[in-house]
Amino acid sequence: MQKEVIFLLITLQQLKSALQAVKSYITSVVPTKTSDLTNDSGYITSAPVTSVNGRTGAVTGLIDAPPSPATGAFLVWDGSAWTAQTLAAVTETEPEEPVEE
């Protein structure tokens, strides 16, 4: 029994040492900051945009900011601009009975 305990302790010490070596290796090769990374795949990181839809200068969006709707209204894009819409009054009705076939 004593031999098994000693063997187990030695094995655990070796395992601990091996894990510390793996941790040290991973810490040395895995980047921790975005600036440590390289763009070896050639992903687009910026584009020289000078105008969008005829607008020049700092491009902040393709459409103007929508207006603030009145209370109880919501905004709908009609294809060229945001417009405020309201829901028609909804009245409560009893549910219909299911139709049997």
Contacts in CASP RR format, 6 or more apart in sequence:
PFRMAT RR
TARGET T0000
AUTHOR 0000-0000-0000
METHOD contacts of the structure
MODEL  1
MQKEVIFLLITLQQLKSALQAVKSYITSVVPTKTSDLTNDSGYITSAPVT
SVNGRTGAVTGLIDAPPSPATGAFLVWDGSAWTAQTLAAVTETEPEEPVE
E
31 37 0 8 1.000
39 45 0 8 1.000
49 59 0 8 1.000
50 56 0 8 1.000
50 57 0 8 1.000
51 57 0 8 1.000
51 59 0 8 1.000
52 59 0 8 1.000
52 61 0 8 1.000
52 62 0 8 1.000
53 62 0 8 1.000
66 75 0 8 1.000
66 82 0 8 1.000
67 75 0 8 1.000
67 82 0 8 1.000
67 84 0 8 1.000
69 75 0 8 1.000
69 84 0 8 1.000
70 84 0 8 1.000
72 86 0 8 1.000
72 87 0 8 1.000
73 84 0 8 1.000
73 85 0 8 1.000
73 86 0 8 1.000
74 84 0 8 1.000
74 85 0 8 1.000
74 86 0 8 1.000
74 87 0 8 1.000
75 82 0 8 1.000
75 83 0 8 1.000
75 84 0 8 1.000
75 85 0 8 1.000
76 82 0 8 1.000
76 83 0 8 1.000
76 84 0 8 1.000
76 85 0 8 1.000
END
